[in-house]
Amino acid sequence: MDTTYFKICSECNEKVFYKNANSFRANKCKNSICRNCKYKHQSQLMTGKRWTWKNPLSRIKCANSHKNSVVWVNSMNTAEYKKIHSENKMGNKNYMFGMHHSDKTKEKLRIQAKQRMTN
C-alpha cells in the first residue's frame, strides 16, 4: 500500500509531503508553511541586518538574555555551584597547569598589549 501524506502550504498553495503518518499527523493542524516560503521570510527578516559576535549590541543582548534565564538564576548562580566548578579547575586539574608560553608567544602578547594601550 503506497500512501502519500501531504498538505497544502498556506502561503503558496504548493503540496508539502511527509515521509510517514506520524509526522503528517503532528503537523496537519499547524498552519505551517513550506520550506521555500520559510526561507523567503527568513531572508526578508534579516535584510540589512547582521548577526555577528563582533557587533557589541549582539553580544550584550545575548549575555543579558542568558543572565536572566531561569537555569542561570536557580542553579548556576549559586555559591555551591561556583565553589564546585572553581575546585574542578584548580591546580593539576586545570588543563594549562605546568605549561608556559614560548618566547615567540610572549612577544606576540607584548605587541598586542602595546596596541591596546595606544588605541
TORPA-228419 format. One record per residue: residue in one letter; x, y, z negated of N, C-alpha, C in turn. Coordinates in steps of 0.02 Angstrom, whole numbers, padded with zeros to 5 digits, always signed. Each point is the difference from the previous one (the first is absolute). Last residue first. Example, Ala and Ser with C-alpha at 12.3 -4.5 7.8 and 13.67 -1.06 7.14 Angstrom:
<pts>
S+00642-00112-00354+00042+00059-00003-00039+00055-00037;A+00015-00286+00004-00045+00059+00000+00045+00060+00000;
</pts>
This chain:
<pts>
N+02282+02627-01075-00067+00014+00029-00048+00027-00050;T+00225-00070-00058+00003+00059+00043-00068+00018+00029;M+00027-00195-00137+00014+00060-00040-00001+00063+00043;R-00025-00214+00101-00059+00017-00040+00010+00064-00039;Q+00182-00087+00120-00050+00026+00046-00064+00019-00038;K+00173-00105-00120+00019+00068+00019-00052+00032+00046;A-00029-00225-00057-00013+00042-00058+00019+00072+00015;Q+00049-00164+00162-00072+00011-00005-00018+00046-00058;I+00225-00066+00024-00020+00043+00056-00075+00016-00004;R+00085-00156-00154+00026+00067-00014-00023+00050+00053;L-00047-00228+00033-00043+00029-00052+00021+00070-00018;K+00134-00123+00150-00065+00017+00031-00047+00033-00050;E+00204-00084-00082+00012+00059+00042-00065+00023+00034;K-00004-00201-00123+00007+00057-00045+00010+00065+00039;T-00002-00202+00120-00067+00018-00022+00002+00060-00047;K+00205-00090+00069-00035+00028+00058-00070+00024-00020;D+00130-00117-00157+00025+00068+00008-00036+00035+00059;S-00138-00190-00122+00065+00002+00032+00021+00074+00008;H-00163-00093-00200+00000+00029+00066+00071-00001+00028;H-00088-00188-00176+00025+00069+00003-00003+00025+00071;M-00108-00208-00183+00020+00023+00066+00022+00073-00003;G-00090-00128-00188+00068-00021+00016+00023+00022+00069;F-00258-00003-00032+00045-00008-00057+00069-00025+00023;M-00212+00042+00127+00060+00040+00012+00052-00007-00056;Y-00217-00108-00005+00035-00025+00059+00063+00039+00017;N-00107-00046-00248-00005+00049+00053+00042-00023+00059;K-00001-00117-00204-00062-00014+00037-00010+00049+00057;N+00180+00012-00164+00014-00046+00056-00063-00021+00037;G-00036+00217-00139+00060-00042-00002+00008-00045+00060;M-00245+00088-00027+00059+00022-00037+00057-00051+00006;K-00238-00004+00085+00050+00029+00045+00064+00021-00035;N-00196-00095-00110+00013-00046+00056+00053+00026+00048;E-00082+00132-00183+00043-00054-00024+00018-00048+00056;S-00154+00171+00046+00067+00029-00009+00049-00053-00025;H-00226-00061+00026+00033+00010+00064+00068+00033-00007;I-00133-00034-00195+00016-00065+00031+00038+00010+00065;K-00081+00194-00107+00053-00031-00039+00022-00066+00031;K-00187+00114+00091+00062+00035+00015+00059-00030-00036;Y-00215-00085-00048+00018-00015+00070+00067+00032+00017;E-00094+00055-00208+00021-00071+00001+00025-00019+00070;A-00097+00213-00035+00067-00003-00028+00028-00072+00003;T-00183+00081+00182+00003-00013-00072+00072-00005-00023;N-00103+00028+00227+00021+00060-00033+00004-00009-00076;M-00078-00168+00158+00069+00015+00015+00026+00061-00037;S-00232-00082-00027+00050-00052-00013+00072+00022+00009;N-00204+00145+00020-00017-00051-00050+00055-00050-00014;V+00021+00183+00163-00017+00028-00064-00010-00054-00053;W+00045-00063+00227+00056+00037-00029-00016+00023-00071;V-00170-00106+00125+00053-00048-00016+00058+00035-00034;V-00179+00130+00084-00019-00035-00061+00056-00048-00022;S+00060+00224+00142-00036-00064+00010-00011-00035-00067;N+00119+00214+00050-00067+00002-00027-00038-00066+00007;K+00221+00030+00085+00004+00017-00071-00069+00000-00032;H+00022-00032+00235+00023-00058-00037+00001+00013-00075;S-00055+00175+00147-00053-00050+00003+00020-00063-00038;N+00157+00175+00021-00054+00018-00045-00056-00051+00000;A+00180-00027+00152+00023-00008-00068-00056+00015-00050;C-00041+00040+00229+00006-00072-00014+00020-00012-00072;K-00006+00223+00074-00067-00028+00000+00002-00074-00019;I+00205+00110+00031-00033+00022-00062-00070-00030-00005;R+00122-00039+00198+00031-00034-00056-00035+00017-00066;S-00065+00111+00197-00020-00070+00003+00027-00038-00060;L+00067+00223+00029-00069-00003-00022-00026-00072+00000;P+00220+00050+00084-00005+00001-00074-00072-00004-00025;N+00114-00105+00224-00046+00054-00016-00011+00001-00075;K+00127-00170+00096+00039+00062+00000-00044+00060-00017;W-00082-00224+00028+00027+00011-00067+00041+00063-00002;T-00211-00034+00168+00070-00017-00006+00024+00014-00071;W-00213+00026+00186+00009-00033-00064+00072-00022-00003;R-00144+00196+00148+00055-00047-00007-00001-00029-00070;K-00171+00137+00200+00022-00012-00069+00057-00050+00000;G-00126+00070+00198+00028+00061-00030+00024-00009-00071;T-00165-00179+00073+00026+00046+00050+00024+00064-00035;M-00110-00202-00098+00070+00017-00014+00029+00049+00050;L-00228-00080+00016+00009+00025-00068+00071+00023-00014;Q-00055-00103+00208-00029+00067-00004+00010+00029-00070;S+00070-00221+00040+00044+00047+00035-00028+00071-00002;Q-00130-00172-00096+00062+00010-00038+00046+00050+00034;H-00199-00065+00111-00014+00042-00058+00063+00014-00040;K+00015-00149+00181-00014+00067+00025-00011+00048-00059;Y+00025-00228-00047+00064+00032+00016-00010+00070+00028;K-00193-00128-00046+00035+00014-00062+00066+00036+00013;C-00127-00080+00182-00030+00060-00029+00036+00020-00064;N+00068-00201+00101+00015+00057+00044-00027+00065-00028;R-00050-00204-00111+00069+00023-00010+00016+00060+00043;C-00257-00031-00069+00051-00044+00029+00069+00030-00008;I-00195+00052-00182+00013+00013+00071+00055-00046+00025;S-00199-00017-00210+00070+00011+00019+00006+00008+00075;N-00182-00025-00188-00005+00041+00060+00070+00016+00024;K-00097-00221-00142+00039+00062-00003-00007+00037+00066;C-00094-00216-00033-00041+00053-00030+00038+00066-00006;K+00108-00198+00089-00058+00017+00042-00043+00056-00029;N+00209-00114-00089+00003+00066+00032-00063+00020+00038;A+00037-00213-00120+00027+00051-00045-00005+00070+00029;R-00061-00191+00129-00049+00013-00053+00023+00056-00047;F+00151-00073+00168-00058+00033+00030-00052+00018-00053;S+00187-00126-00062+00019+00069+00012-00058+00039+00031;N-00037-00229-00035+00011+00034-00064+00019+00073+00010;A-00025-00151+00186-00064+00023-00028+00010+00039-00064;N+00199-00001+00183-00040-00050-00035-00061+00032-00032;K+00150+00122+00146+00025-00067+00010-00044-00053-00032;Y-00080+00244+00105+00027-00028-00062+00019-00072+00012;F-00051+00246+00154-00003-00073-00009+00034-00020-00065;V-00130+00222+00117+00055-00015-00045-00006-00074-00018;K-00097+00170+00212-00005-00059-00043+00062-00008-00042;E-00095+00244+00084+00036-00059+00025-00009-00058-00048;N-00078+00240-00018-00046-00053+00021+00034-00059+00035;C+00089+00207-00116+00006-00007+00072-00045-00054+00030;E-00012+00064-00239+00023+00059+00036-00003-00008+00075;S-00055-00174-00163-00048+00055-00008+00020+00063+00038;C+00048-00267+00061+00032+00057-00032-00049+00058-00002;I-00077-00261+00005+00011+00058+00043+00031+00057-00041;K+00030-00277-00034-00048+00053-00014+00019+00059+00044;F+00048-00291-00021+00016+00068+00018-00054+00047-00024;Y+00092-00276+00024-00027+00047-00048+00021+00069+00020;T-00036-00257+00123+00040+00061-00006-00037+00047-00047;T+00010-00282+00050-00038+00059-00020+00046+00059-00005;D-00013-00263+00094+00043+00059+00008-00042+00062-00014;M+00000-00280-00047-00042+00059+00000+00044+00062+00000;
</pts>
